[in-house]
Amino acid sequence: MAVEVDLVEYLSDLLASGDTRGVKTFINEDTFERVLKERANDVIPIASYYINQAAMQDNLAVFRYSEKVLQKCAEIGNPKECLMEYLAQVESLDVIKFKILLKPIQTTVLRIPNRKSPLMQCVFNMVYTFINSLPLPQFQNLDEKSKLLLDCDDNVQQIRDVYCLIVQFYEPFVNEISDNQNIDKRVKMVLLQALLHLLGNPLIHVDLEYNERSSSKLSVLASKIVAFILKLKSDPLAFLALVENNELINVDEERVLIKEFSSNEIKFSDLSLSSFFYLVFCEKMCKSFPHVYDKLYVYQNGLKLAKTLLQYKETLVLHKGLLLTQAILETVEIGSVKFSYLNSRTHKEIIELLSNIAVYHEIEENRKLSAELIKKHFCTFDPKGQFYILLNVSKSVQHPNLVGLFTTLVTDSVRNTFTNKELKIYFTGKRLFDLLRIFCLLSKGAETDLVENKDQILSALNLIIFLTRRDRDNSTGVWSYVTDILKIFLDPLREAIDLSRAHYKLQLESLDDPLKTEDGAELSVTVGNQVLDQMSKEDKQTVLNSGLTVFDLMEHLLCRANECIEDRPQF
């Protein structure tokens, strides 16, 4: 035993002195192999000490021989003892150490016979902990051109290099388990969990747009991870059983097994699952799907996962959420989702998230796509569902532009009542008037800021014009409520236009009054609820004239609406 301790110390001295020739000779001797069989766990921390950035720069030869020593320990030493020591070394979360130790860890684990799930979970958790420590790319708002620069980012390059090694690390375990019909199911589930975790942070924060001809290295690596998952579990939709939506889940025996593991010791994250389904549905990394699933089951649980991505501020993550939402909405037919599905909070949250993106996101592409998805989501519901979405949307959506968008949806639904008898139940009579009271309304009466609420008001006027021109036999019941419409909307709007026009003209006159605006004086004008400070006189004139143009357009539509009402048919 004393001799072995001396030999371990001898190796330590050789590495410390930088005697790489001595190290080379020593590690190729039979005596060194005998040392490793008994004391590899003592050798590992000695060699690992030289696996870092400083050692690599100061003496690359020592770094390389230390790497060889670590691999020899994995091949010869007691595998369980070596594994524990390797895992202890990786706890430092040093990138270089992690990358070098992955191969010895893989070698060691593969040498352990009859591997149980706790051991495998310990190893895979090490990988999960490390990838979650990697710094994320610092990109908030990226347009299509900016995305081309992503691969040049240092953090993206580091993630790419690490994932390249991780994919190689997992491959033999995937092959071994997929080919073994008698494998412990817990081991298989642990591996599936580990692979899904790889698709969460940090991978979800990079560009994963994929096609077979030209794709980033990371998207190719992501496709390999998805392929690993599908090799272990060929049915990708089975993972929807992991989504917490128990009242809608109708699972078969296979999916019950997944659910059972998820609810006990093996946890799956919504972020990882969302990323997986984004890659499967949007980047087409799965060529075929089983057709035994209820479309509404996929729709409901898929939207819950899309919601997870929509909650992120980072453009790359949020855009994936928009694309996943789009893909999920396209899995069902128009009008096929029952009203009862609105009992799930998912739909209220989806509407709120999409509305927020449509108004406030800095990237125009995402704003436009969000507005389109609001319409698509609305159209998936049956008439009763559409009615109650519109009836309640004002409680959570108050931005004028969005209210204008939902007003156009009211118009579309009313238009369809003339050809769809089912819609007449919800978009005629008292129910129609309930919607008109919500969408044909000035929030502050005659004092409402007309410029700020332009979209809402114009949409409401178009709705009234359509109703009164199209419905000449009172089939919608709109003529029974004309007096109320005049009182709550059209008459206050007439007064608001007159007041606003007078105010804007006064502002324009004040700009030309030399007594009020001496040369060099700062001008301040309130337009659209915003104070426009430090503007040139010409710019302020442009803004004010633009407002007057809006009032002219409103007045034109208001006159048309009043004319249609005056041309009331005789019943």
QUICORGI-V722221 format. One record per residue. N is the residue number from 1. SS is DSSP state (H for helix, E for strand, - for the rest). PSI is psi as a letter, one per 40 degrees, with the letter a starting at -180 (* if undefined). D_LAST is the distance of its C-alpha to the last C-alpha in Angstrom with 2 decimals. Layout:
N/SS/PSI/D_LAST
N/SS/PSI/D_LAST
//
This chain:
1/-/d/110.70
2/H/d/112.41
3/H/d/112.72
4/H/d/108.99
5/H/d/108.17
6/H/d/110.54
7/H/d/108.83
8/H/d/105.42
9/H/d/106.88
10/H/d/108.58
11/H/d/105.24
12/H/d/103.81
13/H/d/106.75
14/H/d/106.38
15/H/d/102.72
16/H/d/103.40
17/H/e/106.18
18/-/f/104.15
19/-/g/106.76
20/H/d/104.45
21/H/d/107.45
22/H/d/108.66
23/H/d/105.18
24/H/d/104.96
25/H/d/108.35
26/H/d/107.72
27/H/e/104.34
28/-/e/105.81
29/-/i/108.68
30/H/d/108.76
31/H/d/109.43
32/H/d/106.04
33/H/d/104.32
34/H/d/106.21
35/H/d/105.07
36/H/d/101.43
37/H/d/101.68
38/H/d/102.66
39/H/f/101.45
40/H/d/98.48
41/H/d/96.39
42/H/d/99.01
43/H/d/98.97
44/H/d/95.17
45/H/d/94.87
46/H/d/97.89
47/H/d/96.38
48/H/d/92.87
49/-/d/94.26
50/-/e/94.63
51/-/g/91.11
52/-/i/89.32
53/H/d/88.58
54/H/d/91.80
55/H/d/94.02
56/H/d/92.37
57/H/d/93.08
58/H/d/96.59
59/-/g/98.03
60/H/d/95.86
61/H/d/98.67
62/H/d/98.81
63/H/d/95.02
64/H/d/95.21
65/H/d/98.11
66/H/d/96.35
67/H/d/93.40
68/H/d/95.81
69/H/d/97.35
70/H/d/93.95
71/H/d/93.20
72/H/d/96.64
73/H/d/96.02
74/H/d/92.84
75/H/d/94.76
76/H/d/97.85
77/-/i/97.23
78/-/h/95.93
79/H/d/92.23
80/H/d/90.82
81/H/d/93.03
82/H/d/92.26
83/H/d/88.52
84/H/d/88.57
85/H/d/90.54
86/H/d/88.28
87/H/d/85.21
88/H/d/87.02
89/H/d/87.74
90/H/e/84.12
91/-/e/83.00
92/-/e/83.98
93/-/f/80.83
94/-/h/82.93
95/H/d/81.26
96/H/d/84.52
97/H/d/85.93
98/H/d/82.79
99/H/d/82.81
100/H/d/86.52
101/H/e/86.43
102/H/d/83.53
103/H/d/85.84
104/H/d/88.57
105/H/d/85.98
106/H/d/84.56
107/H/d/88.11
108/H/d/88.97
109/H/d/85.90
110/H/d/86.39
111/H/e/89.97
112/-/h/88.85
113/-/i/88.72
114/-/f/86.06
115/-/h/83.89
116/-/i/81.67
117/H/d/78.21
118/H/d/79.41
119/H/d/81.82
120/H/d/79.27
121/H/d/76.69
122/H/d/79.30
123/H/d/79.94
124/H/d/76.30
125/H/d/75.46
126/H/d/78.13
127/H/d/76.21
128/H/d/72.91
129/H/d/74.49
130/H/d/75.99
131/H/d/72.93
132/-/e/70.99
133/-/e/73.69
134/-/h/73.21
135/-/h/71.74
136/-/i/68.24
137/-/h/67.32
138/-/g/66.19
139/-/h/63.08
140/-/d/59.89
141/-/h/57.65
142/-/h/58.51
143/-/a/56.77
144/H/d/57.68
145/H/d/60.63
146/H/d/62.07
147/H/d/62.03
148/-/d/64.71
149/-/e/67.14
150/H/d/66.75
151/H/e/69.71
152/H/e/71.97
153/-/h/71.29
154/H/d/74.37
155/H/d/72.44
156/H/d/70.63
157/H/d/73.99
158/H/d/75.50
159/H/d/72.66
160/H/d/73.09
161/H/d/76.86
162/H/d/76.56
163/H/d/73.90
164/H/d/76.00
165/H/d/78.80
166/H/d/76.51
167/H/d/75.11
168/H/d/78.73
169/H/d/79.52
170/H/d/76.87
171/H/d/77.34
172/H/d/80.35
173/H/d/78.73
174/H/d/75.58
175/H/d/77.72
176/H/d/79.94
177/H/d/77.17
178/H/d/74.94
179/-/e/77.94
180/-/h/79.09
181/-/e/77.28
182/-/e/79.30
183/-/i/78.46
184/-/h/77.57
185/H/d/73.76
186/H/d/74.01
187/H/d/75.87
188/H/d/73.15
189/H/d/70.44
190/H/d/72.47
191/H/d/72.75
192/H/d/69.02
193/H/d/68.32
194/H/d/70.81
195/H/d/69.32
196/H/d/65.78
197/H/d/67.12
198/H/d/68.40
199/-/e/64.83
200/-/b/63.89
201/-/h/65.71
202/-/e/66.99
203/H/d/65.74
204/H/e/62.04
205/H/e/62.68
206/-/i/63.86
207/-/h/62.24
208/-/e/62.06
209/-/h/60.19
210/-/h/61.85
211/-/i/62.39
212/-/e/65.39
213/-/d/66.55
214/-/h/66.42
215/-/i/66.02
216/-/i/67.65
217/H/d/70.60
218/H/d/68.71
219/H/d/65.79
220/H/d/68.39
221/H/d/70.01
222/H/d/66.65
223/H/d/66.14
224/H/d/69.57
225/H/d/68.70
226/H/d/65.50
227/H/d/67.66
228/H/d/70.07
229/H/d/67.27
230/H/d/65.94
231/H/d/69.50
232/H/d/69.75
233/-/g/66.21
234/-/e/64.63
235/-/h/61.16
236/H/d/59.66
237/H/e/56.54
238/H/d/58.83
239/H/e/59.16
240/H/e/55.54
241/H/e/56.92
242/H/e/58.51
243/-/h/55.20
244/-/g/54.54
245/-/f/51.30
246/H/d/52.68
247/H/e/49.51
248/H/e/48.50
249/-/h/51.94
250/-/g/52.81
251/-/i/56.30
252/-/a/58.93
253/H/d/62.63
254/H/d/63.46
255/H/d/60.84
256/H/d/61.86
257/H/d/65.30
258/H/d/63.92
259/H/d/61.87
260/H/d/64.96
261/H/d/67.10
262/H/d/64.47
263/H/e/64.19
264/-/b/67.94
265/-/e/70.63
266/-/h/69.09
267/-/h/66.24
268/-/h/63.85
269/-/i/62.04
270/H/d/58.34
271/H/d/59.36
272/H/d/61.69
273/H/d/59.18
274/H/d/56.49
275/H/d/58.97
276/H/d/59.89
277/H/d/56.33
278/H/d/55.71
279/H/d/58.75
280/H/d/57.76
281/H/d/54.08
282/-/d/54.10
283/-/e/57.64
284/-/f/57.80
285/-/e/61.13
286/-/h/60.40
287/-/d/60.03
288/-/i/58.44
289/-/i/56.53
290/-/i/56.47
291/-/f/53.22
292/-/e/53.53
293/-/i/51.65
294/-/h/48.10
295/H/d/46.15
296/H/d/44.46
297/H/d/47.95
298/H/d/49.01
299/H/d/45.79
300/H/d/46.03
301/H/d/49.76
302/H/d/49.85
303/H/d/47.37
304/H/d/49.56
305/H/d/52.47
306/H/d/50.54
307/H/d/49.66
308/H/d/53.41
309/H/d/53.86
310/H/e/50.80
311/-/e/52.40
312/-/i/55.29
313/-/d/55.53
314/-/h/57.90
315/H/d/56.11
316/H/d/57.89
317/H/d/57.00
318/H/d/53.41
319/H/d/52.82
320/H/d/54.14
321/H/d/51.58
322/H/d/48.75
323/H/d/50.07
324/H/d/50.49
325/H/d/46.94
326/H/d/45.72
327/H/d/47.90
328/H/d/46.80
329/H/d/43.06
330/-/e/43.70
331/-/e/45.21
332/-/i/41.86
333/-/i/38.81
334/-/h/35.49
335/-/e/33.49
336/-/e/36.50
337/E/h/37.47
338/-/i/36.22
339/H/d/34.79
340/H/d/38.00
341/H/e/40.08
342/H/e/38.67
343/H/d/40.92
344/-/h/43.73
345/H/e/44.43
346/H/d/45.20
347/H/d/41.62
348/H/d/41.08
349/H/d/44.44
350/H/d/43.75
351/H/d/40.56
352/H/d/42.51
353/H/d/45.48
354/H/d/43.53
355/H/d/41.55
356/H/d/44.82
357/H/d/46.36
358/H/d/43.39
359/H/d/43.69
360/H/e/47.37
361/-/i/49.54
362/-/d/51.80
363/-/h/51.62
364/H/d/48.64
365/H/d/48.84
366/H/d/48.40
367/H/d/45.51
368/H/d/43.58
369/H/d/44.47
370/H/d/43.37
371/H/d/39.91
372/H/d/39.64
373/H/d/40.83
374/H/d/38.28
375/H/d/35.56
376/H/d/37.59
377/H/d/38.17
378/H/d/34.48
379/H/e/33.64
380/-/e/36.27
381/E/i/34.25
382/-/i/31.71
383/H/d/28.07
384/H/d/29.04
385/H/d/32.03
386/H/d/30.15
387/H/d/27.68
388/H/d/30.60
389/H/d/32.58
390/H/d/29.88
391/H/d/29.37
392/H/e/33.12
393/H/d/34.32
394/H/e/34.03
395/H/d/36.82
396/-/e/39.29
397/-/h/37.99
398/-/e/37.54
399/-/h/38.78
400/H/d/36.12
401/H/d/36.81
402/H/d/36.27
403/H/d/33.13
404/H/d/31.91
405/H/d/33.01
406/H/d/31.15
407/H/d/27.99
408/H/d/28.23
409/H/d/28.55
410/H/d/25.28
411/H/d/23.70
412/H/d/25.52
413/H/d/24.45
414/H/d/20.74
415/H/d/21.21
416/H/e/22.93
417/H/d/20.15
418/-/e/18.52
419/-/e/21.79
420/-/h/23.28
421/H/d/21.77
422/H/d/24.41
423/H/d/23.16
424/H/d/19.68
425/-/d/21.46
426/-/e/22.74
427/-/f/20.56
428/-/i/17.09
429/H/a/15.83
430/H/d/18.62
431/H/d/21.23
432/H/d/19.60
433/H/d/19.40
434/H/d/23.04
435/H/d/23.96
436/H/d/22.18
437/H/d/24.15
438/H/d/27.28
439/H/e/26.93
440/-/g/24.92
441/-/h/27.43
442/-/h/30.39
443/-/d/33.31
444/-/f/34.97
445/H/b/32.16
446/H/e/33.06
447/H/e/36.61
448/-/h/35.73
449/-/h/37.99
450/-/d/35.60
451/-/d/38.26
452/-/d/39.11
453/-/f/35.48
454/H/d/34.55
455/H/d/33.67
456/H/d/31.47
457/H/d/29.53
458/H/d/29.11
459/H/d/27.92
460/H/d/25.36
461/H/d/24.04
462/H/d/23.87
463/H/d/21.95
464/H/d/19.23
465/H/d/19.18
466/H/d/18.98
467/H/d/16.10
468/H/d/13.87
469/H/d/15.00
470/H/d/15.04
471/-/g/11.92
472/-/e/9.12
473/-/e/7.23
474/-/f/8.24
475/-/d/11.16
476/-/e/13.48
477/-/e/11.68
478/H/d/12.79
479/H/e/9.95
480/H/e/11.01
481/H/e/14.38
482/H/d/14.17
483/H/d/16.09
484/H/d/18.68
485/H/d/19.12
486/H/d/19.87
487/H/d/22.26
488/H/e/24.18
489/H/d/24.40
490/H/d/23.23
491/H/d/24.70
492/H/d/27.95
493/H/d/28.24
494/H/d/28.12
495/H/d/30.94
496/H/d/32.83
497/H/d/32.90
498/H/d/34.25
499/H/d/36.88
500/H/d/37.94
501/H/d/38.27
502/H/d/40.37
503/H/d/42.52
504/H/d/43.20
505/H/d/44.06
506/H/d/46.44
507/H/d/48.06
508/H/d/48.57
509/H/d/50.13
510/H/d/52.43
511/H/d/53.74
512/H/e/54.92
513/-/h/56.41
514/-/d/60.19
515/-/d/60.64
516/-/d/58.42
517/-/g/59.45
518/-/i/63.15
519/-/h/64.62
520/-/e/64.97
521/-/i/62.74
522/-/h/60.42
523/-/i/56.72
524/E/h/54.17
525/E/h/50.41
526/E/h/47.75
527/E/h/45.06
528/-/f/42.80
529/-/e/44.50
530/E/i/47.86
531/E/h/50.79
532/E/g/52.13
533/E/i/55.79
534/-/f/58.55
535/-/i/56.43
536/-/i/57.55
537/H/d/55.85
538/H/d/54.54
539/H/d/53.02
540/H/d/51.27
541/H/d/49.89
542/H/d/48.54
543/H/d/46.85
544/H/d/45.31
545/H/d/44.08
546/H/d/42.56
547/H/d/40.64
548/H/d/39.41
549/H/d/38.19
550/H/d/36.16
551/H/d/34.57
552/H/d/33.77
553/H/d/32.04
554/H/d/30.03
555/H/d/29.08
556/H/d/28.00
557/H/d/25.67
558/H/d/24.46
559/H/d/23.62
560/H/d/21.70
561/H/d/19.72
562/H/d/18.97
563/H/d/18.07
564/H/d/15.54
565/H/d/13.98
566/H/d/14.20
567/-/f/12.43
568/-/h/9.19
569/-/i/6.35
570/-/h/3.79
571/-/*/0.00
//
